[in-house]
């Protein structure tokens, strides 16, 4: 029994490795993924600074990191590591180079550029209107595009994004995935609120709109820009 289980695990690992090593477009996809991850962190630093709302995961993680007195990137890495465990067990096919890049780098990139902006850009640009609104709108649009680059590269998904998929495929099989994802994001928002986070209207809107928007932009880029085989 144990031998059969080990053989099954080895077969899965072999298929997983071959999925990437045999892909003739691996280098291009890897570069696109890296560009997406970098700019997700870059534009996320603006969204955090203007404080008009972020995606639910960031809202929760920023709130928790402030409560703990640690870097946003450090807490995000820890949480992703915890969520990574069930993903390895239940959905190895969702893991790729992009999974690790998302886990490790986005939070720290946002922290780094947030520090840079605090030293180089006058604070009133992030607190006074109309500057605040302009920065928020531009950063949100560009963040969505960067996220679409990351997702469209097919290099794996972040552990936070993988958990709703696992829930959908293993627990609530008859429930449409979009409802599971909305509920999952809603739970992250509630956790952030319970820990003292201030909820902005943009975060509420992102619970319902960010996923579909990223998917729509990703489909457009996939057809018009990347055209992967």
N, C-alpha and C positions, 0 to 999 in steps of 0.2 A: 504493500500500500504506500509506504513511504517512498519507495523507489519510483513508483508511478507518479507520485506528486512531484518529486524532484525532476523527473523527466518532463513533466508538464511545465514546470517553472522554467527549465532550460529552453524548452521550445518557445515559450512566450518571450524570453529574453532574446533569443535568436531572431525571432520575427521583429521584435522591437528595434534591434540594432540594424537589421537589414532594411527596415523601413526608411532609415535615414542614409545609411551608407550606399544603398543602391539607387538613391534618388539623384538623377543627373543634374537637377536644379538645386541641390543642397546648398552650395555656396551662395547662390543668389538669394535663396530663401533665408539663409542664416544672416546675411548682410541686412536684408529688409527687416528681419526680426530685431537685430541689434539697433537699427535706426529707430524702429518703433519704440523699443524699450527706453532708449535714451531720451527721446522727445516726450514720452509719457511722463517720465520723471521731471523733465525740464518744465513742461507746461503745468504739471501738477504743482510745482513750487509756486507758480503764480496764483493758482486757484486757492492754495492754502493761505497765501499772503493776503489776498483780497477778502477772504473769509465770507464769501457769499454762498457757499455751498460746494460740496464735492460729491463724488460718487459715494454710495453708502459704506463701502469697505474703508475708504480713506477717512470718512467722517468718524467711523468707529475707532479706527486705529490712531488717528490724530488725538482723539479724546483720551484714549487709554494711555498713549505715550505721555501726554501732558500730566495725567494723574500720577503716573509712575515716575515722572521726572527724567525720562530717557529720550533718546532720539527716536523720531518717528520711524526711521529706517530700521533701527534695532528692534523695536517692538514688532514691526511688520515682518521682519525676517523670522523672529521667534514664532509668531502666529502661523506663518506660512510653513514653517518646519513642522509644527504640530499637525496642521491640516495635510501635510505631505504624506504622513504615515498611512491614513486610510486610502489615499489616492494610489500609493504603491501597491497596497493590498487588493484594491477593488478595480482600479482603472489604470493599469500600467500604460495602456495605449494612449492615454491623455498626456503622458509625461514626455517632454522633449527638451532640447537645449533652451527653448524659450521659457519653459517652466522654471528652470534654475535662474535664468537671467531676470525674470520677473521677481522671483523670490528675493534675490540678493540685491539687485541694483536699483530698482525704481525708487524705493524709499530713501536710500542714501543719496541718490541723484537729486531728489526733491529737497532733502536736507541741505545738501551742498549749495545748490543754487538759491535756496531760501536764505542761507547765510550770506551769499554773494549779494543778493538784492538788498539785504539789510545794511550792507556797507556801501553800496553804490547808488541805489535809487532812493530819492527822498520818500519818507514814509507817507506823505500826503497823497502820493499817487495811488496808494493802496487803501486809503481811508476816505478820501474826498471824491464826491461826484463832480463831473462825469467820468473822471479818470478811472475810478474803481469799476464802474460798469463796463467801460470800454475794455479794460484789461481782462475782466472776467469773461466777457463774451468772446474775445479773441482767443484767450487761453482755452476756453471750453471747446470751441470749434476745432482748434489745432490739437487738443488732447484727444478728441474723438477720432480725428484723422490718424494720429500716431497710433492709437489703440487698434485702428483698423489695419494699419500696416502690420502690427504685431500679430493680430489674430489671423490675417489673411496669409501670413507666411507659413502656417501649418507647422510650427515648430514646438507644439505643445501648449498647454494652457496653464494659467496660474492655479495653485491649489484651491484658492478661494472660488475660482470659477468652476473647478472640477467637482467640488462637493455637491452643488445642486444637480449636476449630471448624474452623479452616483446615486443621489437620493431618488431621482426620477427613474433610473434604470433598475433600482433594487428594492425600493420601498413603495413609492406612489406611482406605479407603472401606468395607471389609467388616468392620471391627472396630467393635463397639458403642461409641458415644460415651462412655458412662460409664467404660469401661476406659481410653480415651485420656485422659479428664480425671483419673482417679485416678493414672495413670502420670505425667501432667504435674505434678500436685500433689506426687506422691512425689518427682519429680526436684527440685522446689523445696526440699523438706525435706532431701534428701541434700546439696544445695548448701549449705544453712544449716548442716548438721552438719559438713561438711568445712571450713567457715570458722569453726568454733568455737562454733556455737549450741548451747544446751542444750535437748534435746528433752523436752517434757512430754507426758504421755498425751493431753491435750486436743488437741494438734496432730495426733497420730496418728489420733484419732477424727475430726477434722475432714476429713482426707484422704478418708475414706469416707462421712461423714455430712453435712457442711456443705452440699454441693451439692444432694443430694436434699431436705434439710430446707428450704433456701431456696426450692426449686422448689415444694414442697408448700404452704408458707406463702403463696407468691406466688399459687398457684392459688386458694387460699381467699380471699385479699384481692381477687383479680380478680373472683371471683364474688359475694362478699358485701359488699365495700366499694367498689371502684372501678367495676365494671361498665362498662368501656370498650366502645364499639361496635367 
